[in-house]
Amino acid sequence: MTQTYAHQKELHEARIDIKILEKLFANVITEGTNCSPFESDKNVQSYHIDMI
């Protein structure tokens, strides 16, 4: 199946939205648990992997 430019753009925007939400979630973890940004990013990654 050939993807159109519009479809590719839609997928790209969805990936950007996911990254923004992941970063917001990581910031909430950092502030709420007083951990480092590195640790909160790893928590978000492990959560994302568990959801797949």
C-alpha positions as CSV (number, residue, x, y, z in Angstrom):
1,M,0.0,0.0,0.0
2,T,1.4,3.4,-1.0
3,Q,1.2,6.0,1.7
4,T,0.2,9.5,0.7
5,Y,1.9,12.6,1.9
6,A,-1.1,13.4,4.0
7,H,-1.1,10.0,5.7
8,Q,2.7,10.3,6.4
9,K,2.1,13.8,7.9
10,E,-0.7,12.4,10.1
11,L,1.6,9.7,11.4
12,H,4.4,12.1,12.0
13,E,2.1,14.4,14.0
14,A,0.8,11.5,16.1
15,R,4.4,10.5,17.0
16,I,5.2,14.1,18.0
17,D,2.0,14.2,20.2
18,I,3.1,11.0,21.9
19,K,6.6,12.4,22.6
20,I,5.1,15.6,24.1
21,L,2.8,13.6,26.4
22,E,5.7,11.4,27.4
23,K,7.8,14.4,28.3
24,L,4.9,16.0,30.3
25,F,4.5,12.7,32.2
26,A,8.3,12.6,32.9
27,N,8.2,16.1,34.2
28,V,5.3,15.2,36.5
29,I,7.2,12.2,37.8
30,T,10.4,14.4,38.3
31,E,8.5,17.0,40.3
32,G,6.3,14.6,42.2
33,T,9.0,12.1,43.3
34,N,11.9,14.5,43.4
35,C,14.0,12.2,41.2
36,S,16.3,13.1,38.4
37,P,15.1,13.7,34.8
38,F,17.1,10.6,33.7
39,E,15.2,8.4,36.2
40,S,11.8,9.8,35.2
41,D,12.6,9.3,31.5
42,K,13.4,5.7,32.3
43,N,10.2,5.2,34.2
44,V,8.2,6.6,31.3
45,Q,10.1,4.3,28.9
46,S,9.4,1.2,31.0
47,Y,5.8,2.2,31.3
48,H,5.5,2.7,27.6
49,I,7.1,-0.8,26.9
50,D,4.7,-2.4,29.4
51,M,1.7,-0.9,27.6
52,I,2.7,-2.4,24.2
